Amino acid sequence: MEQQSIKVKPAEVTVLNAAGKLSMPTEANCLSQLARVHDLRDSELHYYDHQYDLQMQMLRKREGMGVPLKMGMERFAASKVGRLPFLPSSNLMDDVLTGRCDTISFEDFLNVPEYSEQMRQPHAVMEKSLGIYN
């Protein structure tokens, strides 16, 4: 007697069901599959902030509340110093205050200014920021 093989019918794929609403990660639509982000991305994005918070907690426990407050105010004042709108900031003051000026990281040698999307025409940006463009 011959046995017939059972063929499994493929399920219909609804990958391109791109609705304009937020979806749960278990739903199989285009947006949730393309917008998948690796877990380490958020950790790497907030690495320096996390290190700074840990250093401030250690300083608060060792020196008291005055030193972290003073350092936080210095960092806040340094963040308020601005440049013209068409010039990208190097964040040198923040790097000096947090101690990142002593380390060489990914951004230092692979973040080439020529490939930056912030380079714009100075006159157009100033006219727009001053509200005198036509």
C-alpha positions as CSV (number, residue, x, y, z in Angstrom):
1,M,0.0,0.0,0.0
2,E,1.3,3.4,-1.0
3,Q,1.4,6.1,1.6
4,Q,0.5,9.6,0.5
5,S,2.6,12.4,1.7
6,I,0.9,15.1,3.6
7,K,1.8,18.5,2.2
8,V,1.6,21.5,4.5
9,K,0.1,24.5,2.8
10,P,2.1,27.7,3.4
11,A,0.4,30.3,5.5
12,E,-0.4,33.6,3.8
13,V,2.3,36.1,4.7
14,T,1.0,39.5,5.7
15,V,4.3,41.3,5.8
16,L,3.1,44.3,3.8
17,N,0.2,45.0,6.0
18,A,1.6,48.5,6.8
19,A,-1.2,50.1,8.8
20,G,-0.5,53.6,10.2
21,K,-1.0,52.6,13.8
22,L,1.3,51.3,16.5
23,S,1.4,47.5,16.7
24,M,2.4,44.9,19.2
25,P,5.7,43.2,18.6
26,T,3.9,39.9,18.0
27,E,2.0,41.3,15.1
28,A,3.5,40.5,11.7
29,N,3.3,43.7,9.8
30,C,5.9,45.6,7.8
31,L,6.4,48.4,10.4
32,S,7.2,46.1,13.3
33,Q,9.6,44.0,11.3
34,L,11.5,46.9,9.8
35,A,11.6,49.0,12.9
36,R,13.2,46.2,15.0
37,V,16.1,47.6,16.9
38,H,18.8,45.6,18.6
39,D,18.7,45.7,22.4
40,L,22.3,47.0,22.7
41,R,21.4,50.2,20.7
42,D,19.6,51.8,23.6
43,S,22.4,50.8,26.0
44,E,25.1,52.3,23.8
45,L,23.1,55.5,23.2
46,H,22.8,56.2,26.9
47,Y,26.2,54.8,28.0
48,Y,27.7,58.2,28.8
49,D,24.7,59.4,30.6
50,H,24.6,56.3,32.7
51,Q,28.3,56.6,33.5
52,Y,27.8,60.3,34.5
53,D,24.9,59.4,36.8
54,L,27.0,56.6,38.5
55,Q,29.9,59.1,39.0
56,M,27.5,61.7,40.5
57,Q,26.0,59.1,42.9
58,M,29.5,58.1,44.1
59,L,30.5,61.7,44.5
60,R,27.3,62.4,46.5
61,K,28.0,59.5,48.8
62,R,31.6,60.5,49.3
63,E,31.7,64.3,49.2
64,G,28.1,65.3,49.9
65,M,25.5,67.0,47.8
66,G,27.5,70.2,47.0
67,V,30.0,68.8,44.6
68,P,27.5,67.0,42.3
69,L,25.3,70.1,42.3
70,K,28.2,72.4,41.4
71,M,29.3,70.0,38.6
72,G,25.7,69.7,37.3
73,M,25.4,73.5,37.2
74,E,28.7,73.9,35.4
75,R,27.5,71.3,32.8
76,F,24.2,73.1,32.5
77,A,25.9,76.5,31.9
78,A,28.2,74.9,29.3
79,S,25.3,73.5,27.4
80,K,23.7,77.0,27.2
81,V,26.7,78.5,25.4
82,G,25.7,78.4,21.8
83,R,27.1,78.9,18.3
84,L,25.6,80.3,15.2
85,P,22.8,78.0,14.0
86,F,24.7,76.8,10.9
87,L,27.8,75.7,12.9
88,P,27.7,72.2,14.4
89,S,28.8,72.2,18.1
90,S,31.9,70.1,19.0
91,N,30.7,69.8,22.7
92,L,34.2,70.3,23.9
93,M,33.2,72.0,27.1
94,D,30.9,69.1,28.0
95,D,33.6,66.6,27.1
96,V,36.1,68.4,29.4
97,L,33.6,68.6,32.3
98,T,32.6,64.9,32.0
99,G,36.2,63.6,31.4
100,R,35.4,62.3,27.9
101,C,38.2,64.5,26.4
102,D,40.7,61.9,27.5
103,T,39.2,59.0,25.7
104,I,39.2,58.1,22.0
105,S,35.8,56.6,21.1
106,F,33.9,55.6,18.0
107,E,32.6,59.1,17.3
108,D,36.1,60.6,17.3
109,F,37.6,58.8,14.3
110,L,34.5,57.6,12.4
111,N,32.4,60.8,12.6
112,V,33.8,62.7,9.7
113,P,32.5,66.3,9.5
114,E,32.2,66.2,5.7
115,Y,29.5,63.5,5.9
116,S,27.5,65.4,8.5
117,E,24.0,66.4,7.5
118,Q,24.2,69.6,9.5
119,M,26.2,71.5,6.9
120,R,23.8,74.1,5.5
121,Q,24.1,77.5,3.8
122,P,25.0,80.0,6.5
123,H,23.0,82.9,5.0
124,A,19.8,80.9,4.5
125,V,20.0,79.5,8.1
126,M,20.6,83.0,9.7
127,E,17.8,84.6,7.7
128,K,15.4,81.8,8.8
129,S,16.4,82.0,12.4
130,L,16.1,85.8,12.4
131,G,12.8,85.7,10.5
132,I,13.9,87.9,7.6
133,Y,13.6,85.4,4.7
134,N,11.2,85.9,1.9
